[in-house]
Amino acid sequence: MFTEIYIILDYLLQFIHSTRQGTENSGIPFILNSNPCFLDPSICFQVPSAPRNLRLNQLRRATPPGASDPKADYAILELAWDPPERTHGDIRGYQVSHRLIGPIDVLYNHPSRLDTDLNSRVTAKPVIRNVTQTAYTSGLSDGIKFGRTYQFEVAAYNGVDLGLPAQLNISTPEDVPGSYLLHVRVKGLSATAIEVSWTPPSRQKWNEEIMSYQVRYFQPSAPNETEVITTTQEPRLQIENLKERTFYTVLVRALTRNGAGPWSAASTIRTTAELPEPPSQINGLRINPRQIKVTWNTMPVGPLAKPQIPITGFRIFYSTNENTQDLNTWQVLDVGPVTMATLDLLDPQKDYVIRIKSRGADRRYGRLSEAIHVGTYNPNELTGINKETINMPGSGPEDLSCTWVQTLETAKPGEASLKIAWKRPRQLEGLYQFEIQLLGSKTYTDERNHPHRILYEPRSVEVTVSMLEQSPTTSVNTNGYMAPAAENSHYELVIDDLEANTVYDVQIRPIYTKHAQSTVNEISTLTGRTSCRTQMLPPITVPRPIPVQVKPDTGQVVIRTFRVSESLGRIRRYYLVLYKVAPTESPKITPKSKEFNWPQKIFI
């Protein structure tokens, strides 16, 4: 029995050109529909046509807060689409709905069925959401489970009514893989090309066979319009034909027989035609026989009027020869956007040549700097001690090194630690303590973009040999706290309560004693020297952005952001993270969900 009858007729038409002499040309036949409004209401009723290119960007597994049972896991779907071809006015938003359509055995027992008659058509109640962007991420409240099939519909609405929907059926297999730890690296190849590489997940952690990888890239300013997804078998991909001087965001995920893993963390890069100039004022100092301290100015060489390219790091080349034609024979040290580095484990008997390249925002390196030469170690240049003192047995610490280490959990904000190591002296008789002095300096830019240079007061630490002998790794702060560790042929000392992002010049002097007529005399010995930088830390406070203007006609909000002081470390980039707040929820409440999809994280 038919309850509704639609009369839809298709007519095949063809135009024929005829004259008195007869028929000459026949046109191409075409079909004319008698009721086009039934197939596409947007033609007749001024509502939007269906959104284009409705697609699933990601399917991943999530666990509800506080749950430990894997059966409680739910699926998170990330959908995206393009705006309709015909909008008939401004688009005010989109309606996203989904309903369960399979499998049949699950559908008959689903509590949201519209009809309980088993012989009737199986239909589940749709779950409806309204969004303003061309993307949607499901959540826990949507109730999407694994081992199901859902039908999603997305329709745009304008000032007249809801438009024609686009449909997409999505299956959620039971064995959708969890997270894949893909460490993605992006670097520039040219002004219009980049290379993306990543480390495949460990076979010990992931038993599933990886069939291929998907690389997704887009311009953050227009993600839906510029998005491209490419599949590759190799753990690297070269992307060409990009726009110059444009930001691109790149994500990678692994594909298995059971489905796709989640996308990796987003990596952002800016294509550029320019390469950075090398740093200026490069100096090298042999601070001990096996170390050279290299310093430079981040201001590149060249005229100041030339536009400056952002510098994200440096590559230091050093060698005992001057063969610049074959840099493969040189040793290399990569550092971040700092102004000091130490070259370790050098040959005490040889001179060294040093050159530096600057690294741009796209991870490409510019040209080499001019070479500087550093000779062998000459303690007279540093200490002025006479040769008799220098030649004393065991008079100076050997094999010195200095590195930053993680701070204590009880450390105050902005505090850092470093570890000093040196070889046990050959002459141990009469040695009773080491005197260590630290001289710190810091150069940074504040929140007003003003440069600063700070010289800290010298700090001294005295540690006895008996304490070091208990353990060569000893933790000391300026209050004298010490903690032991395992024994080896070197002394190691961890010093806490230091300034973060600070260069420290360290001097170590062994103190010997001898007994003569019941008195103790100290013998001055040669001081060992080394240098290092403490760890960079995130800013303690970040000023909250301030809304300045709202444009209801375009849906835009103008927000004022503020610089952050770089006293604790160089700021590479700022992110503005957005999240939705329910109308009944206070804007001051931190959202419970910690998950942000890529349209909500904006690079600024």
C-alpha positions as CSV (number, residue, x, y, z in Angstrom):
1,M,0.0,0.0,0.0
2,F,1.4,3.4,-1.0
3,T,0.9,6.2,1.4
4,E,2.7,8.9,-0.7
5,I,3.0,9.1,-4.5
6,Y,5.5,11.4,-6.2
7,I,5.2,11.9,-9.9
8,I,8.7,12.3,-11.3
9,L,9.1,12.0,-15.1
10,D,12.3,12.3,-17.0
11,Y,12.1,13.6,-20.6
12,L,14.7,12.9,-23.2
13,L,15.0,16.0,-25.4
14,Q,17.0,16.7,-28.5
15,F,17.1,19.9,-30.6
16,I,17.1,19.4,-34.4
17,H,18.0,22.2,-36.8
18,S,16.0,21.8,-40.1
19,T,15.6,24.0,-43.2
20,R,13.6,23.7,-46.5
21,Q,16.2,21.5,-47.8
22,G,15.8,19.1,-44.9
23,T,17.4,18.2,-41.6
24,E,21.0,19.3,-41.2
25,N,22.3,19.1,-37.6
26,S,21.0,17.3,-34.5
27,G,21.8,18.5,-31.1
28,I,23.1,16.4,-28.2
29,P,20.2,14.7,-26.3
30,F,19.7,15.7,-22.7
31,I,17.4,14.7,-19.9
32,L,14.8,17.2,-18.4
33,N,13.4,16.3,-15.0
34,S,9.8,17.3,-14.5
35,N,10.2,17.8,-10.7
36,P,13.7,18.9,-9.9
37,C,12.6,20.3,-6.5
38,F,12.1,16.7,-5.2
39,L,15.7,15.8,-6.0
40,D,17.3,19.1,-4.7
41,P,14.9,21.4,-2.7
42,S,17.6,24.1,-2.8
43,I,16.7,24.9,-6.4
44,C,13.2,26.0,-5.6
45,F,13.0,26.9,-1.9
46,Q,16.2,29.0,-1.4
47,V,17.8,26.7,1.2
48,P,21.4,25.6,1.0
49,S,22.4,22.7,-1.1
50,A,24.2,19.7,0.5
51,P,27.7,20.3,2.0
52,R,30.4,18.9,-0.2
53,N,33.1,16.4,0.5
54,L,31.8,15.1,3.8
55,R,34.7,12.9,5.1
56,L,36.0,11.2,8.2
57,N,39.4,12.6,9.2
58,Q,40.0,10.5,12.3
59,L,38.7,7.6,14.3
60,R,40.3,7.0,17.6
61,R,39.7,5.3,21.0
62,A,39.2,7.2,24.3
63,T,38.5,6.2,27.9
64,P,36.0,8.1,30.0
65,P,37.4,10.0,33.0
66,G,37.9,7.8,36.0
67,A,37.2,4.5,34.1
68,S,39.7,1.7,34.0
69,D,37.7,-1.0,32.2
70,P,38.6,-1.2,28.5
71,K,35.0,-2.1,27.8
72,A,34.0,1.4,28.8
73,D,36.1,2.9,25.9
74,Y,34.2,5.0,23.3
75,A,35.0,6.1,19.8
76,I,35.8,9.7,18.9
77,L,35.1,10.7,15.3
78,E,36.4,13.8,13.6
79,L,34.4,14.8,10.6
80,A,35.0,17.6,8.1
81,W,33.3,19.0,5.0
82,D,33.3,21.8,2.5
83,P,30.6,24.5,2.3
84,P,27.6,24.0,0.0
85,E,27.9,25.0,-3.6
86,R,24.7,27.1,-3.3
87,T,24.1,28.9,-0.1
88,H,21.3,31.3,-1.0
89,G,22.5,33.8,1.6
90,D,24.8,33.6,4.6
91,I,25.3,30.2,6.2
92,R,24.3,30.5,9.9
93,G,25.6,27.0,10.9
94,Y,25.4,23.3,10.3
95,Q,23.3,20.6,11.8
96,V,25.2,17.3,12.4
97,S,23.1,14.2,13.2
98,H,23.9,10.5,13.4
99,R,21.9,7.4,14.1
100,L,22.7,3.7,14.5
101,I,22.1,1.6,11.4
102,G,23.9,-1.6,12.1
103,P,24.6,-4.4,12.7
104,I,21.0,-5.7,12.7
105,D,21.3,-7.8,15.9
106,V,22.5,-4.7,17.8
107,L,19.9,-2.5,16.2
108,Y,16.9,-4.6,17.2
109,N,18.0,-4.4,20.9
110,H,18.9,-0.7,20.8
111,P,17.0,1.3,23.4
112,S,16.5,4.3,21.1
113,R,14.5,2.5,18.4
114,L,11.5,4.4,17.1
115,D,9.4,1.2,16.7
116,T,9.4,-1.9,18.9
117,D,7.7,-4.0,16.2
118,L,10.3,-6.4,15.0
119,N,8.6,-6.5,11.6
120,S,8.7,-2.8,11.1
121,R,11.5,-0.8,9.5
122,V,14.5,-0.5,11.8
123,T,15.3,3.1,12.7
124,A,17.1,4.6,15.6
125,K,16.6,8.1,17.0
126,P,19.1,10.5,15.5
127,V,21.5,12.4,17.8
128,I,21.6,16.0,16.7
129,R,24.3,18.6,17.2
130,N,24.6,22.2,15.9
131,V,28.0,23.6,14.9
132,T,29.3,26.8,13.3
133,Q,32.5,25.4,11.7
134,T,32.9,23.0,8.8
135,A,34.2,20.4,11.3
136,Y,32.8,18.3,14.1
137,T,34.3,16.1,16.8
138,S,32.1,13.7,18.6
139,G,32.4,13.2,22.4
140,L,31.4,10.9,25.2
141,S,27.8,12.2,25.2
142,D,27.3,11.1,21.6
143,G,27.5,7.5,22.7
144,I,29.5,6.2,19.7
145,K,30.7,2.6,20.4
146,F,32.9,0.2,18.7
147,G,31.6,-2.6,16.5
148,R,28.8,-0.4,15.1
149,T,27.8,1.3,11.9
150,Y,26.4,4.8,12.0
151,Q,24.9,7.1,9.4
152,F,26.0,10.7,9.7
153,E,24.1,13.6,8.0
154,V,25.3,17.2,7.8
155,A,23.1,20.0,6.5
156,A,23.7,23.7,6.4
157,Y,21.0,26.2,7.4
158,N,20.5,29.8,6.3
159,G,17.8,32.4,7.1
160,V,15.1,30.3,5.3
161,D,15.5,26.8,6.6
162,L,17.6,23.7,6.9
163,G,19.2,22.6,3.6
164,L,19.7,19.3,1.9
165,P,21.9,16.9,3.9
166,A,25.1,15.1,2.9
167,Q,25.3,11.5,4.2
168,L,28.2,9.3,5.2
169,N,28.1,5.8,6.7
170,I,30.9,5.1,9.2
171,S,31.8,1.7,10.7
172,T,33.7,1.5,14.0
173,P,35.6,-1.8,14.1
174,E,36.3,-3.4,17.4
175,D,40.1,-3.4,16.9
176,V,40.7,0.2,16.1
177,P,44.3,0.8,17.2
178,G,45.0,3.1,20.0
179,S,47.7,5.8,19.9
180,Y,50.8,5.4,17.7
181,L,53.8,7.2,19.0
182,L,54.9,8.8,15.7
183,H,57.6,11.4,16.3
184,V,57.2,13.7,13.2
185,R,60.0,15.9,11.9
186,V,59.4,18.6,9.3
187,K,62.1,20.5,7.5
188,G,62.2,22.8,4.4
189,L,63.8,21.7,1.1
190,S,63.2,24.8,-0.9
191,A,60.9,27.8,-1.1
192,T,58.0,25.6,-2.2
193,A,58.9,22.1,-0.8
194,I,59.2,20.4,2.5
195,E,60.2,17.0,3.8
196,V,58.2,15.1,6.4
197,S,59.8,12.1,8.2
198,W,58.8,10.1,11.2
199,T,60.0,7.1,13.3
200,P,57.8,4.0,12.9
201,P,56.3,2.7,16.2
202,S,58.3,0.1,18.1
203,R,57.3,-3.5,17.2
204,Q,57.5,-4.4,20.9
205,K,54.7,-1.9,21.6
206,W,52.6,-2.5,18.5
207,N,52.1,-6.0,17.2
208,E,49.8,-5.0,14.3
209,E,51.4,-4.8,10.9
210,I,51.5,-1.3,9.5
211,M,50.3,-1.3,5.9
212,S,51.0,2.3,5.1
213,Y,51.0,5.9,6.4
214,Q,48.8,8.9,5.7
215,V,50.2,12.4,5.7
216,R,47.8,15.2,6.1
217,Y,48.8,18.8,5.5
218,F,46.9,22.1,5.2
219,Q,47.2,25.9,5.7
220,P,46.1,26.7,9.3
221,S,44.3,29.8,8.0
222,A,42.1,27.7,5.6
223,P,42.2,24.1,6.7
224,N,39.2,22.7,4.8
225,E,40.0,24.5,1.6
226,T,43.7,23.5,1.5
227,E,43.7,20.1,3.1
228,V,45.5,17.3,1.3
229,I,45.9,13.7,2.4
230,T,48.5,11.5,0.8
231,T,49.3,7.8,1.4
232,T,52.9,6.5,1.4
233,Q,54.6,3.2,2.2
234,E,57.8,4.9,3.4
235,P,58.4,6.7,6.7
236,R,59.1,10.0,4.9
237,L,57.4,12.1,2.2
238,Q,58.5,15.1,0.2
239,I,55.7,17.6,-0.5
240,E,56.2,20.0,-3.4
241,N,54.3,22.8,-5.2
242,L,53.5,24.6,-1.9
243,K,53.1,28.4,-1.6
244,E,56.0,30.5,-0.6
245,R,56.1,32.3,2.7
246,T,53.1,30.3,3.9
247,F,52.4,28.3,7.1
248,Y,51.6,24.6,6.8
249,T,50.4,22.2,9.5
250,V,51.4,18.5,9.0
251,L,50.0,15.4,10.7
252,V,50.8,11.7,10.2
253,R,49.1,8.5,11.1
254,A,49.6,4.7,10.6
255,L,47.2,2.5,8.8
256,T,46.7,-1.2,9.8
257,R,44.3,-3.9,8.7
258,N,42.1,-3.0,11.6
259,G,41.9,0.7,10.8
260,A,43.8,3.9,11.2
261,G,45.6,5.1,14.3
262,P,45.1,8.6,15.5
263,W,46.9,11.5,14.0
264,S,50.2,12.6,15.4
265,A,50.7,15.9,17.1
266,A,50.6,18.8,14.7
267,S,53.8,20.2,13.3
268,T,53.8,23.6,11.8
269,I,56.4,25.0,9.3
270,R,56.6,28.1,7.2
271,T,58.0,28.0,3.7
272,T,60.4,30.7,2.8
273,A,62.8,31.5,0.0
274,E,65.4,33.3,2.2
275,L,68.1,31.5,4.1
276,P,69.4,32.9,7.4
277,E,72.8,34.6,7.6
278,P,75.4,33.1,10.0
279,P,75.7,34.6,13.5
280,S,78.2,37.4,14.3
281,Q,80.9,38.0,16.8
282,I,82.0,34.3,17.0
283,N,84.6,33.6,19.6
284,G,86.3,30.4,20.9
285,L,88.1,29.9,24.2
286,R,90.0,26.8,25.3
287,I,88.7,26.6,28.8
288,N,90.5,23.3,29.5
289,P,92.6,20.8,27.4
290,R,89.5,18.9,26.2
291,Q,86.9,21.7,26.0
292,I,86.3,24.8,23.9
293,K,83.7,27.4,24.8
294,V,82.1,29.0,21.7
295,T,80.1,32.2,22.0
296,W,78.3,34.2,19.4
297,N,75.8,36.9,18.8
298,T,72.4,35.9,17.4
299,M,72.3,39.1,15.4
300,P,73.4,37.8,11.9
301,V,76.1,39.3,9.8
302,G,75.0,41.8,7.1
303,P,73.2,45.1,7.0
304,L,70.7,45.9,9.7
305,A,68.2,47.2,7.1
306,K,67.9,43.8,5.6
307,P,64.7,41.9,6.9
308,Q,65.7,39.5,9.6
309,I,64.8,35.8,9.2
310,P,63.7,34.0,12.4
311,I,66.4,31.8,13.7
312,T,65.5,28.5,15.5
313,G,69.0,27.1,16.1
314,F,72.6,26.8,15.0
315,R,74.9,24.0,13.6
316,I,78.5,24.2,14.8
317,F,81.2,22.6,12.6
318,Y,84.6,22.0,14.1
319,S,87.7,20.1,12.9
320,T,91.4,19.9,13.3
321,N,91.8,20.7,9.5
322,E,90.6,23.5,7.3
323,N,89.1,21.3,4.5
324,T,85.9,23.2,4.0
325,Q,85.2,21.4,0.7
326,D,84.3,18.2,2.5
327,L,82.3,19.0,5.7
328,N,81.6,15.3,6.1
329,T,85.0,15.0,7.8
330,W,84.1,17.7,10.4
331,Q,82.4,17.1,13.7
332,V,78.9,18.7,14.1
333,L,77.1,20.0,17.2
334,D,73.4,21.2,16.8
335,V,72.1,23.6,19.4
336,G,68.9,25.6,19.8
337,P,68.5,29.4,19.7
338,V,71.3,30.0,22.3
339,T,74.5,32.1,22.3
340,M,77.0,29.6,23.9
341,A,78.0,26.0,23.5
342,T,80.9,23.8,24.6
343,L,82.8,21.4,22.4
344,D,83.8,18.4,24.4
345,L,86.2,15.5,24.2
346,L,88.7,17.4,22.1
347,D,92.3,16.3,21.3
348,P,94.4,18.2,23.9
349,Q,97.4,18.4,21.5
350,K,95.6,19.9,18.4
351,D,94.3,23.2,17.3
352,Y,90.7,23.5,16.0
353,V,88.8,25.4,13.3
354,I,85.2,26.4,14.0
355,R,82.4,27.6,11.7
356,I,78.7,28.1,12.3
357,K,75.5,28.0,10.3
358,S,72.1,29.4,11.3
359,R,68.9,27.4,11.1
360,G,65.7,29.1,9.9
361,A,62.1,28.4,10.8
362,D,61.8,25.8,8.1
363,R,64.9,24.0,9.5
364,R,67.0,24.8,6.5
365,Y,70.6,26.1,7.2
366,G,72.2,29.2,5.6
367,R,75.8,29.7,4.6
368,L,78.8,29.0,6.7
369,S,80.4,31.7,8.8
370,E,84.0,32.7,8.5
371,A,86.4,30.3,10.3
372,I,87.9,31.0,13.7
373,H,91.0,29.2,15.0
374,V,91.4,28.1,18.6
375,G,94.8,26.8,19.8
376,T,95.8,24.3,22.4
377,Y,95.2,24.9,26.1
378,N,97.4,27.5,27.8
379,P,96.6,27.8,31.5
380,N,98.7,30.9,31.8
381,E,96.1,32.8,29.7
382,L,93.4,32.0,32.2
383,T,95.1,31.8,35.6
384,G,98.4,33.6,35.5
385,I,99.9,30.9,37.7
386,N,103.6,30.2,37.3
387,K,104.9,27.1,35.7
388,E,106.1,25.6,39.0
389,T,102.5,25.5,40.2
390,I,101.2,24.2,36.9
391,N,103.6,21.3,37.0
392,M,102.6,20.2,40.5
393,P,101.3,16.6,40.6
394,G,97.6,16.5,40.6
395,S,97.4,20.3,40.6
396,G,94.4,20.6,38.2
397,P,91.1,18.7,37.6
398,E,91.1,16.8,34.3
399,D,88.3,15.8,31.9
400,L,85.9,18.4,33.1
401,S,82.4,18.5,31.8
402,C,79.2,20.3,32.7
403,T,75.6,19.6,31.6
404,W,72.1,20.7,32.7
405,V,69.9,18.1,34.5
406,Q,66.3,18.0,35.4
407,T,65.4,20.0,38.5
408,L,64.1,18.5,41.7
409,E,60.4,18.1,42.2
410,T,60.6,20.4,45.1
411,A,62.4,23.2,43.1
412,K,60.8,26.6,43.0
413,P,59.6,28.0,39.7
414,G,62.5,29.3,37.6
415,E,65.1,27.2,39.4
416,A,67.5,24.9,37.6
417,S,70.3,22.4,38.2
418,L,73.5,21.4,36.5
419,K,75.9,18.5,36.9
420,I,79.7,18.8,37.0
421,A,82.0,15.9,36.4
422,W,85.8,15.6,36.6
423,K,88.4,12.9,36.8
424,R,89.7,11.9,40.1
425,P,93.2,13.5,40.6
426,R,96.2,11.3,40.3
427,Q,97.6,12.9,43.5
428,L,95.1,12.1,46.4
429,E,97.5,12.5,49.3
430,G,96.6,15.6,51.3
431,L,93.5,16.3,49.2
432,Y,90.6,17.1,51.5
433,Q,88.1,19.2,49.6
434,F,87.2,21.0,46.3
435,E,86.2,24.6,46.1
436,I,83.7,25.3,43.3
437,Q,82.8,28.8,42.1
438,L,80.0,29.6,39.6
439,L,79.6,32.8,37.7
440,G,76.3,33.1,35.9
441,S,75.2,35.5,33.1
442,K,71.9,35.7,31.1
443,T,70.8,37.5,28.0
444,Y,67.1,37.6,27.1
445,T,64.3,39.8,25.7
446,D,61.5,40.8,28.1
447,E,57.7,41.1,27.4
448,R,58.3,44.6,26.0
449,N,60.8,43.3,23.5
450,H,63.6,45.1,25.3
451,P,67.0,43.2,25.5
452,H,68.5,42.5,28.9
453,R,71.9,41.2,30.2
454,I,72.3,40.1,33.8
455,L,75.5,39.2,35.6
456,Y,74.8,37.2,38.8
457,E,76.9,37.3,41.9
458,P,79.5,34.5,42.1
459,R,78.3,31.5,44.1
460,S,80.7,29.2,45.9
461,V,80.3,25.6,47.0
462,E,82.7,23.6,49.1
463,V,82.5,19.8,49.1
464,T,84.9,17.5,51.0
465,V,86.6,14.5,49.5
466,S,85.0,12.3,52.1
467,M,81.5,13.3,50.9
468,L,82.5,12.7,47.3
469,E,84.1,9.3,48.1
470,Q,80.8,8.2,49.6
471,S,79.4,8.6,46.2
472,P,80.8,10.2,43.0
473,T,77.4,11.6,42.2
474,T,76.6,14.1,44.9
475,S,73.7,16.6,44.9
476,V,74.5,19.9,46.5
477,N,72.6,23.1,46.9
478,T,73.9,26.4,48.3
479,N,72.5,25.3,51.7
480,G,74.8,22.3,51.8
481,Y,72.3,19.5,51.0
482,M,74.0,16.4,49.6
483,A,72.7,13.0,48.3
484,P,74.9,10.0,47.4
485,A,74.9,7.7,44.3
486,A,77.1,4.9,42.7
487,E,80.9,4.9,42.5
488,N,83.1,5.2,39.4
489,S,86.4,6.8,38.4
490,H,85.0,10.3,38.2
491,Y,83.6,12.7,40.7
492,E,80.2,14.0,39.9
493,L,78.4,16.9,41.6
494,V,74.8,18.1,41.0
495,I,74.3,21.8,42.0
496,D,70.7,23.0,42.5
497,D,69.0,26.3,43.2
498,L,70.5,27.9,40.1
499,E,68.9,30.3,37.6
500,A,67.2,28.7,34.5
501,N,68.4,29.6,31.0
502,T,71.7,30.9,32.3
503,V,75.3,30.4,31.2
504,Y,77.5,29.4,34.1
505,D,81.3,29.5,34.0
506,V,82.5,27.0,36.6
507,Q,85.9,26.9,38.3
508,I,87.0,23.9,40.3
509,R,90.0,24.1,42.6
510,P,91.3,21.2,44.7
511,I,92.5,22.1,48.2
512,Y,95.5,20.1,49.6
513,T,96.9,20.2,53.1
514,K,100.2,19.2,54.8
515,H,101.0,19.0,58.5
516,A,103.9,21.0,59.6
517,Q,104.5,21.9,63.3
518,S,100.9,21.1,64.1
519,T,99.5,23.6,61.6
520,V,97.6,23.1,58.4
521,N,98.7,25.1,55.4
522,E,96.7,25.3,52.2
523,I,98.5,24.9,48.9
524,S,97.1,26.9,46.0
525,T,96.6,24.7,43.0
526,L,95.6,25.2,39.4
527,T,91.9,25.9,38.8
528,G,90.0,23.8,36.3
529,R,87.4,25.5,34.2
530,T,84.3,24.5,32.3
531,S,81.0,26.1,31.1
532,C,77.4,25.1,30.5
533,R,73.9,26.4,30.3
534,T,71.1,25.5,32.6
535,Q,67.8,24.1,31.3
536,M,65.2,26.4,29.6
537,L,61.9,26.3,31.4
538,P,58.4,27.3,30.3
539,P,57.1,30.8,31.3
540,I,55.7,31.0,34.9
541,T,52.9,33.2,33.8
542,V,51.2,33.9,30.5
543,P,48.9,36.9,30.2
544,R,45.4,36.0,29.2
545,P,44.2,37.3,25.8
546,I,41.6,40.1,25.9
547,P,38.7,40.2,23.4
548,V,38.6,43.6,21.7
549,Q,35.9,43.4,19.1
550,V,33.1,41.0,17.9
551,K,31.9,41.0,14.3
552,P,28.5,39.3,14.4
553,D,28.1,39.5,10.6
554,T,31.2,37.4,10.0
555,G,31.5,35.5,13.2
556,Q,34.9,37.0,13.9
557,V,36.4,37.9,17.2
558,V,39.4,40.3,17.4
559,I,41.6,39.3,20.4
560,R,44.6,41.1,21.8
561,T,47.5,38.9,22.8
562,F,50.7,39.8,24.7
563,R,54.3,38.9,24.5
564,V,55.9,36.8,27.3
565,S,59.3,37.4,28.8
566,E,62.0,35.1,27.6
567,S,64.0,35.1,30.8
568,L,63.4,31.4,31.3
569,G,63.9,30.4,27.6
570,R,63.4,31.5,24.0
571,I,59.7,31.4,22.9
572,R,59.4,29.6,19.6
573,R,55.7,30.2,18.9
574,Y,52.4,31.0,20.6
575,Y,49.2,29.0,20.4
576,L,45.8,30.3,21.0
577,V,43.6,27.4,22.2
578,L,39.9,27.7,21.9
579,Y,37.1,25.6,23.5
580,K,33.4,25.8,23.6
581,V,31.6,26.8,26.8
582,A,28.0,25.8,27.4
583,P,25.6,28.7,27.9
584,T,25.0,27.7,31.5
585,E,28.7,27.3,32.2
586,S,30.9,30.0,33.6
587,P,33.7,31.2,31.2
588,K,36.1,31.1,34.2
589,I,35.7,27.3,34.6
590,T,38.4,25.2,33.0
591,P,36.8,22.7,30.6
592,K,36.8,19.1,31.7
593,S,37.8,17.8,28.3
594,K,41.5,18.2,27.5
595,E,41.2,17.1,23.9
596,F,41.5,19.8,21.2
597,N,41.0,19.1,17.5
598,W,43.1,21.0,15.0
599,P,40.6,23.7,14.1
600,Q,40.6,24.8,17.7
601,K,44.4,25.3,18.0
602,I,45.5,28.4,16.2
603,F,49.1,29.3,15.4
604,I,49.9,33.0,16.0
